[in-house]
Amino acid sequence: MKKRILITMLVLAALAAAFVGCSKGNSIPVQQAAPAATPAASEPAAAPAAAPVVEEKKVEPLTYAPGTTLRIAAGYNSKKTGLSYDADTAGQGITLAGVTYHTGDLKPTWVAVQNILGIKIEDKYQGNSATNEFKYWQERLNEVDMLSGNAVALNEYGEKGSLVNIAEYLDRMPNFKAYLEANPIVRLSITGSTTTGAIYFAPYFDGVNDIERMPLMRVDWAEKLLDGEGAFTASKSGTVNAAVYQPYMPTSGKITIETPTADGKGTFMLTKDYDKAGNIVKTMNDALAKGQVTGVQAVNMLRDYIDKAYNGYYGTKRSNLFIGQDAAWDVDELVALLRCVVANAYTLNGKDSVQGLFAREDSNLQRQVDLYRFAGHLFGVRGLESRQDFLYVDTDGKLKDARQEVATYEALDRMRDMALEGLISESFIKSQGENSGTMLENNLGFMSYDYNQTQTILNDTKLKNVPGGKYMAVMVPVACWQDGTPGGNYMRFTESWRSVKTDAWAISKEGIAGNTDKLNAALALFDYAFSPEGQILLSYGPDDFIKKNADGSYVTFMFNGKEMPVISDETSELLWKLANGNYTNFARYYLGSTLSFAKSQAFEYQCTNEVGKVGAGYISTAIGLGTVKHPELAVAKNQWYTSVPTVLPGSTVETDAINSYTQLVQQFGTAKGKFSVLVDQIQKGYTTVGVKDAASAANVVKTEWNGAQYLQLRERQWERLLKFYESL
């Protein structure tokens, strides 16, 4: 047989069945090449008399000549994160799993892809971000067969006829098709046209259907202040700054919150009794109105409040309100704790100051925006961590834009109040004082909102010389969310939910130039990437980096309800030796994995610091128990819970109109070197001419920055997408 048949429905069904069957044991099959095969011939079953014979639809398998070359211009964001080794990473030669690689050699993952699919990869990547990589090639698409780009540009060029419409081949891509059918929002996120149903790129997930960012806290400080018998005492303390922040939660009455039990095996209804305890912020504010409040007094106020509000539930381990599996903290309780932290620097670090909330990089807007994202979680505001601009679906199924909602600016007003009290780091507010990059190693920073794995690994680096230091993810806060429940629902909800990213891979029509071998090989690569074994390879790297049983099958562990492979001991050693424990850098720089497609978080979880695993485990358990709610990658019955698609397909006229709303784009940047009026509001208050309060801020966006026109266009696109979804 001259052409190698890589994918048939029969063979892949068998592979998928083998993978699923592993749930009964503790091993799963290793990566292997799909064997050459021909579609099984079958005769129609005998039909009843007079009944028409229904012929089974024949699907042509993807076939191509062995060794078909694919010119691929794709990577993550630099030469280090491409398919091949760059000079800095390879050096004089780098040896991994007994093989030495040099500059220009394909990384292990892509060597495996070549071998499994029987293709040859020619790396054409220029080392840019996806957006800039596509810009480099967009006028010379005849020189590449596959390339990465921003989803918006890929859709635009797809509609121009420059990229292959993958939807035309879905029946020949069983793995990819099944994945899209199982994840409707993914299908909608990559739909380039609601008229034709075209798909111009294969999606990329940095993890999928899982929480992304989490609150992170120096939990040892919370324990030091809140736990123990009797009153809190200190040899030295400061004073609480004048009150600016006012209560968000009720000041009287009772509310109940469904909460995980301390052992995580079930849930119970936990009551916040404001009639008995009062609101802690109001209590502190009233005391401050009468005179000075010391750090010691503030801690004892908070301790007394916890005992009364929760009827002694937390006992002497009061810190569990914030750091336990059964944590139920809200923003008012956090503000009270921040006041205690800032006013008790000497007790906590032996110094004169402590910084409360901080961002990972003070001068990088990409990290500064995490504080307004956190504000959304603290105050129950949707759209501040959306997958598409600042959009969210309301209970009536209509789109809303957080930039045009009064509630957004009210939440940021409260963050500004916290800043005026000194509860947000000076380096964030004034670009002075301790740099956030050294907050932990200098024992000065208390809390952030960020990625768990990359940040809790700092326990082994930045905090290693801090006695007892423990930086850990803590539970998602309780807030009042307007999910359609009358009056709002006091619950835990996270909008930080992993879905399709905006970077993706596409197939160049000019590049393949009618070459069926190239087309089928490219489609086969996409389909393999979404097969069970392909997802493992492109997340973990090749078999040599995975631990195996004596029979050669993978050693596995349970992750999010599925058995996933365990990394080898050598991989773990290399992770620390080459990337100082940073899983993402190790995978991208050295293995060539996690660059695209469906990245599993199972590898990352194994590389998480033990402290990081504890906090993330608490949140994962709460999600599993349903006490932390989140957007769904489907059109939910209550559409408030529907995740907004990462891309909303529109016409050229619509896209041009949206791009022309320059103020709307320029005022709400999220990338390094850009400007965000939302960050500016936390740092300085209202600085826009004509804006004096939340209502006028929302109105300026709506009426002067073309927000109303923008939302009208997006709503039109969303309505078309919903109609398309209903037709599937």
Secondary structure, DSSP 8 states (H G I E B T S, - for coil): --SEEEE-HHHHHHHHHHHHHGGGSS----------------------TT-----------EEE-TTEEEEEE-BSSSGGGBSB--HHHHTT-EEETTEEE-TT-B-HHHHHHHHHHTEEEEE---S--HHHHHHHHTT-GGG-SEEEEEHHHHHHHHHTT-B--GGGGGGG-HHHHHHHHH-HHHHHHTBS-TTT--B-SB--EESSSSB-EEEEEEHHHHHHHH-SSS----SS--B---------S-SSSEEEEEEE-TTSS-EEEEEEEHHHH--HHHHHHHHHHHS--BHHHHHHHHHHHHHHHTTTTTTT-TTHHHHSTT---BHHHHHHHHHHHHTTHHHHHSSS--EEE--S-TT-HHHHHHHHHHHHHHHT-TTTT-SSTTEEE-TTS-EEEGGG-HHHHHHHHHHHHHHHTT-B-HHHHTS-SS-GGGTTTTT-EEEEEEEHHHHHGGGTTTTTTSTT--EEE----EEEE-SSSTT-EEEEE---B--B-SEEEEEBHHHHTT-HHHHHHHHHHHHHHTSHHHHHHHHH-SGGGB-B-TTS-B-EEEETTEEEE-B-HHHHHHHHHHHTT-HHHHIIIII--SSSSEE-SHHHHHTS-HHHHHHHHHHHHHHHHTSEE--BSS--SSGGGB---S-----HHHHHHHHH-HHHHHTB--STT--BHHHHHHHHS--STT--SHHHHHHHHHHTSSHHHHHHHHHHHHHHHHHHHHH-
